[in-house]
Amino acid sequence: MHIADKRSVLTPDALAMVDAIARTGSFAGAARELGKVPSALTYAVRHLEEALDVLLFDRSARHAQLTAAGHELLVEGRRLLMEIDAVANRVKRIATGWEAELTIAVDDAVARPALYDLIAAFQQQRIEPLSGTPHAHKGPPTRLRFRTEVMSGTWEALVSGQADLAIGTSSQPPGSSVACEVMGEQAWLFVVAPAHPLASVEGPLSAAQIAEHRIVTVADTARQLAPLTVGVVPGQDVLTLSSLSAKLQAQLRGLGCGWLPEPMVREALARGLLVAKDTFDTRRITLHYAWRVTGAPPARALSWWLQQLKSEATRRALLEQHLT
């Protein structure tokens, strides 16, 4: 039998029938429960067995006893019936205004502990139950998907439609298809390991002094928009890594110098693992959050995140709470 033919017999009604026979212990009992005559169930079971080419019930037993194959169908059938119910409930919830999925692009400079707190708060929402559902309350049906981006990559994910919300963007993107709000300023420090040659240099470092040493950077994740390169002098030796956490580890080991968010290096500075140096410029970056404008009001999951981001305390935590 072809796969399509097997699917045609493995219907929710057929699975419910096997379940009823197993629970009641007889074809007669299942027939009463399902409102059918026993002969109709007997015929349906034989048709199912022929289609699958297996024996589901042991006819020699006094009661309707499942074979090993029948038991497997019962277990998997119950799981499938539960999943069908879950899909039906999920579709109904989505119809009430919840997105099926919300994709959020997060710049690497955003504090992850604060982000995880927001994820937990989102998942812990208590949503009123749908009629006919067995649970008193359920969390939001929206699946969250996160992607880490760097500099222009955060904007690109948003304007290209790959993300619905971007947290930690550095400036206003091209075009008018997004709404944008300021999160706040984030201070960055130029730091080196204590054994680095620049650690002992007196006074503010000049661009020429920094250019003599390897600088550690994080690669911009943009693919279509023009990638940004910040703080690198033409001809300077560069070590490019994939994340700020990797950049921090490299600088702790003296593999290069460079700027990092002050909250990220605060503990390392206090322990003497890094040294902050004054430079020819002061770096404070204004970060934003933005979302795509579709012409319709934001759905419920996006609305929840936007409401949280209106809080100054939440925005500050996302900028500063790098350490748990």
N, C-alpha and C positions, 0 to 999 in steps of 0.2 A: 504494500500500500504506500502511496506517495505521502509525503509530509503533509500536504494540503488536505488529503483525505483523513489522516489521523487527527489533524486539527479540527476537522468538521465533526468528529465524534466526541472529542474531548471538550464538550461544552460545559458551562457552569451548571446546567441542569443535570448532566450526566455525573459530574463530580459530586453534586449535592445528593444525588440518588445513592451513590456508593457510600457516602458518609452516613446517610439515613439508615441504610441496611446494616452497616457496621455498628451503629449506635443502638439500634433496636434489637439486633440479633436475629432478625428474620425478614423475609421478603414481605410477609403479611403486615408486620408491624410498620415497616417503612412505607408500604402502600397506604395504610391508614393515615400516617403522618403527612404524606405527600398528596393525599386525596386521589389516589389512583387504585386500580384493581391490581392484585398480585400478579396476574398473568401479563399485564403491561410491563411491570418491572422485570419479570423474568425474561421477556422478549428483549427489553432494552439492554439488560446485562449481557445476554448472549450476543446481541449485535455489537456491543462494545468489545467483548472478548474476541469476536471474530475480526473486528477491525484492527485491534492491537495484536492479534495472534498470541494471546496469553490467556491463562485461566485465572480469573480473579477470585472466585469462590470455590471452596471444596464442597462438592455436592454430596460426598459420602458422610459428611458431618451432620449431626442432628440439627444444629443451628447453622445459620449463615456464617461460615468461618472463612476469613480471608486467607488466600494463599500469600506467599512472600511477595509476589508481584502485586497482588491486590492491596497488601498493606502499604507497599511503596506508593501506589496510586492514591491511597487514602491520605497518607502523610503529605504528599506533594499537592494533592487536590485541595486539601484544607488550606495549605499555604497559598495556593493560587486564588482560592475564593476570598481569602483575607486581603490579598493584594488587589483583587478586582474591587472589593468594597473600598479599600483605601484610595484607589484611583478615582472611583466615583465621588468619594467625599472630597478628594483633592480638587477635582474639576469643579465641584460645586463651590468650594472655597475660593478658587481662582475667580469664579464668576462674581464673587462678592467684592472684588477689587484688589485681591492680592496677586502680585506677579508670580509667575511660575519660577522665575530665577532673577536675581539681582546681582549684577557684576559690578564690583567696586575696584577701581584702580587706586592703589595706595603708593605714594612716593616713598622711597626707601628712607627718607629723613623723618617720617612719621613714627612716633613712639608705639611700638608693638604692644606693650602691656596695656596701655590705654585703649588700643584698638580691640584687644581681646575682651576687655571689660564691656565694651559696646556690643560685641558679638554675643556675649553671655546674656546681656540685658535684652537683646533682641529675641533670642531664643526662649527666654523665660517669660515672654509675654503670655498672658492667659487669654486665649481667644474663646469667645462663647461657642459652645458646641452646636453642630448642625443637628437638625431634627433627625432622630433615628440613630444617632451615633452612640456607641456604648460608653464613651468617656465623657466625664463631666467637663473637662477643658482640654484644649490642645494648643500647642504653640503655633506660630505663623507657618503657613504651608510653603512660603517662599524659600527656595534654596539659595544660599549665599555663595558667591564665587568671588574670590579675591585674586588679584594679580599685582605683583610688585613691579613698579616701574621707577625709572630714574630720569629726572629733568624733563626733556621734551617728550619722552615716552609716556608720561602720565597724561599729558594733553592729547597725544596721538590716540591713546586707547579710548579716550572720551569722544573726540570729534570724529573718529572713524567708526563709531558705533560698537566697538568692542567692549565698552564699559558704559554703565548707566550713571555712575557717580565717580568722581575723582577726588581724592583727599590728599592735599599736600602739593598742589600745583604751584609753580613759581611765578607765573604771570598770566595775563589775559591771552587766550589763544586767538588765532585768526578766525574771522567769521562771527556770525551772531546766532549760531545754533545751540549755544550753551548759556546757562546762567552761572554767575560767578560771585562768590562772597569771600571776604578776607577772613582767614583764620587767626592770623597774628604774626608777629616777628619771631624769628628763631636766630639766636646768636651762634656764630661759628667761631672756633678758635684755631689758630695755627699752632699745631703741636708736633713735638719731636720726642724721641726717646732720650733719656738722660745722657746716653753715650753718643748721641748723634753730634756731629761737628757743630751744628747750629745752636745746640743747647748752651754752649758757653760764650756765644757771641754777645757782646754788650750792645744795649740800645735796640731800637726798633730795626727789624730786618728790612733791607731794601729789596726791590725786585731783582736787582742784579745778584745780591747775595743768595737769594732763594733759587735763582736760575742755575747756580753752580751745583745744585744737589738734586738728586732724584726726587720727583714729586709723585705721590700716590693719588690716583684718581679712580673714580667709579664710572664705568662706561654708560653713556646715555643710551637708553633702550629704544629710542625712536628709530623707525625704519623708513618712514615716508617724510616726516617733518625733518628739517635740518637739525642734526644733533648738536648739542651745546658742549663746548669745552671751556671750563672755568678755571682760572688761576694757573694756566700752563703757559710758559714763555716759549716761543718758537725755538726749536733746537734743544730744549731741555729734556733730560732723561726722564722717562715716564714709566711708571708701573701702573697698569690699568687692571682693576679688579671688578668683580661683578656686584659687590654690595658694600654698604657702609660698614657692616660688621666685619667683613673681610679686610677692608681698608684699615679699620681700627687695629685688628690683629697684626697687620703688616707694620703699622707704625709703632706698635708696642715692641716689635722685634727689631726696630731700627732699620727697616728696609727702605725707608723713605720719609719724606715730610709731607705735610698737607693740612688742609682745614677739615675739621669735623664738628658736628653739632655739640655745643657746650654741654648739654645734659648727658650726652653719650660718653663724654670723656671726664665728667665731673669726678667720678670715683677714682679713675686712674690718676688724675691730677692730685687728688688728696693723698693717694698712696705713694706718690713719687714715681709712678711708672711712666708718666709722660710729663713734659715740661711745656707750658704755654708760652709762646713768644709774641711780643708785640711786632707788628709789621707796618709796612708803609700804608696799608689801608685797614679799615675795620669792616668786618663782614657781618651784616645782619640781613637775613633773607626773609622777605614777606611771603608767607605761604597762603594759599587759597583752597577753597573746596568749590567744586563746580559740578553741574549735572546737565544732561542733555534736555533741551526744550523741544517738545513734540507738538505743542499746541493744545494738548489735553492736560488736565491737572495730574500731578504725580500720583502713581498708584500707592497703595498703602505701605508697602515695605520701604520704598524710596521716601515717602512722606515721613516715616518714622525716623530714618537716618537724618533727614534734613532738619527735623525738629530737634534731634539731639545735638546737631552741629550748631544750632542757634545758641546753645549754652556756652557762655564764656569759659566756665570751668572745664567743660568737655574739650573745647578747642585748646585751652592751655595745657591740659593733660596730654593731648595728642602731640603737642609741640615739645613737651618737657619730660614726660614720664617715661623715659627710656629705661630706667632701672627699676626692678621690682622690689 
